[in-house]
Amino acid sequence: MLEKQQSIVALDHPKRPKKARPPRNNLMLSLKKNDLELNFYSSLDPDVLNKILSKVLS
């Protein structure tokens, strides 16, 4: 008996969309002055960072 031969085809797996991660909030600067401890993270606006540093370090 002759049977029809069919080629073997790999099934495609459904592709899952990658989860969007929030941007990392990396520690940029950590300062201690007397009893005050300040930690600055990458999400902080540079202008705000400069204003805070100028007031604290003066």
Protein Blocks (a to p, Z undefined) as FASTA:
>chain_A
ZZddddddddddddddddddddddddfbdcdehjbccdddfklcfklmmmmmmmmmZZ
